[in-house]
Amino acid sequence: MAVILKKTLEDGSLLGIWEITEDIQLLLDQVNFSASELERFNGFQSNARKLEFLSVRALLRKMLNRVVRIIYNGNRKPYLDDGSYNISISHSKKLTSILLNSKKRVGIDLEYMSHRIREVAHKFINDNESIKKNAPTEKYHLYIHWCAKEALYKICDKKDLNFRLHLLIKPFHVNDKGIIKGKVDNEQISEEFDLTYFKYDNYIIVYTSKD
């Protein structure tokens, strides 16, 4: 199915989402690897990981209409080799997403919603956060919190952030889409962010950007 969403947001960010329905060979035909990328690709043992790797690069090429390489810093934060955009990447099951902005920092996360989220909620929800207790709203509410905190973690360069202690999502009314408020607060960072969320099938996507 390839690209299911490609749009320019109000702040100038480029948002793309790819649904993986192709096999490995079909995706290989759509990318142009560097030697280091090919070596990394060949090192993956699972087909799922290979498909993720390929879909990210195929989606980036579709979004920019040119070949740009993705590189990573010591914290595994992605960058473009030509410096043209800040980039954030996420994937879960059959979806891959990319958020780009030429000036602002960006963070995006998407997750396929399963029932496992309730089992680990205590690891990322703190006492100042409000969660709806009625299923299935509870599961959806928890996933919005999780994805929002992942997006905050990414936009802040993954710097020593504990999801429960340092990341806060302010109370909000749950809808199919909306804008919520998040705060990052530790010894290095104290910032507030607006985060946009929406559903696609059984996935939740949350993204944010800031100067």
MOWORA-V482319 format. One record per residue. N is the residue number from 1. RES is the residue in three letters. D_LAST is the distance of its C-alpha to the last C-alpha in whole Angstrom. Layout:
N,RES,D_LAST
N,RES,D_LAST
//
This chain:
1,MET,34
2,ALA,31
3,VAL,28
4,ILE,28
5,LEU,24
6,LYS,22
7,LYS,20
8,THR,17
9,LEU,15
10,GLU,14
11,ASP,10
12,GLY,12
13,SER,12
14,LEU,15
15,LEU,17
16,GLY,20
17,ILE,23
18,TRP,26
19,GLU,30
20,ILE,32
21,THR,35
22,GLU,36
23,ASP,38
24,ILE,37
25,GLN,39
26,LEU,38
27,LEU,34
28,LEU,35
29,ASP,36
30,GLN,33
31,VAL,31
32,ASN,32
33,PHE,32
34,SER,31
35,ALA,34
36,SER,32
37,GLU,30
38,LEU,34
39,GLU,35
40,ARG,32
41,PHE,33
42,ASN,37
43,GLY,36
44,PHE,35
45,GLN,38
46,SER,38
47,ASN,37
48,ALA,34
49,ARG,32
50,LYS,33
51,LEU,32
52,GLU,29
53,PHE,28
54,LEU,30
55,SER,28
56,VAL,25
57,ARG,26
58,ALA,27
59,LEU,25
60,LEU,22
61,ARG,25
62,LYS,25
63,MET,22
64,LEU,22
65,ASN,25
66,ARG,26
67,VAL,26
68,VAL,23
69,ARG,23
70,ILE,22
71,ILE,22
72,TYR,21
73,ASN,20
74,GLY,22
75,ASN,21
76,ARG,21
77,LYS,17
78,PRO,18
79,TYR,17
80,LEU,18
81,ASP,20
82,ASP,20
83,GLY,16
84,SER,15
85,TYR,13
86,ASN,11
87,ILE,14
88,SER,15
89,ILE,18
90,SER,21
91,HIS,24
92,SER,27
93,LYS,31
94,LYS,31
95,LEU,27
96,THR,25
97,SER,21
98,ILE,18
99,LEU,15
100,LEU,13
101,ASN,10
102,SER,10
103,LYS,7
104,LYS,5
105,ARG,6
106,VAL,9
107,GLY,12
108,ILE,15
109,ASP,19
110,LEU,22
111,GLU,26
112,TYR,29
113,MET,30
114,SER,34
115,HIS,36
116,ARG,35
117,ILE,32
118,ARG,34
119,GLU,35
120,VAL,32
121,ALA,30
122,HIS,32
123,LYS,29
124,PHE,26
125,ILE,27
126,ASN,27
127,ASP,29
128,ASN,27
129,GLU,26
130,SER,28
131,ILE,30
132,LYS,32
133,LYS,35
134,ASN,37
135,ALA,37
136,PRO,36
137,THR,33
138,GLU,33
139,LYS,32
140,TYR,29
141,HIS,28
142,LEU,27
143,TYR,26
144,ILE,23
145,HIS,22
146,TRP,23
147,CYS,21
148,ALA,18
149,LYS,18
150,GLU,18
151,ALA,15
152,LEU,14
153,TYR,16
154,LYS,14
155,ILE,10
156,CYS,12
157,ASP,14
158,LYS,17
159,LYS,17
160,ASP,21
161,LEU,20
162,ASN,23
163,PHE,22
164,ARG,25
165,LEU,24
166,HIS,20
167,LEU,19
168,LEU,20
169,ILE,20
170,LYS,21
171,PRO,24
172,PHE,24
173,HIS,27
174,VAL,27
175,ASN,27
176,ASP,27
177,LYS,23
178,GLY,21
179,ILE,18
180,ILE,18
181,LYS,16
182,GLY,15
183,LYS,15
184,VAL,15
185,ASP,17
186,ASN,19
187,GLU,20
188,GLN,17
189,ILE,14
190,SER,14
191,GLU,11
192,GLU,12
193,PHE,10
194,ASP,12
195,LEU,14
196,THR,16
197,TYR,19
198,PHE,23
199,LYS,26
200,TYR,28
201,ASP,31
202,ASN,31
203,TYR,28
204,ILE,25
205,ILE,21
206,VAL,18
207,TYR,14
208,THR,11
209,SER,7
210,LYS,4
211,ASP,0
//
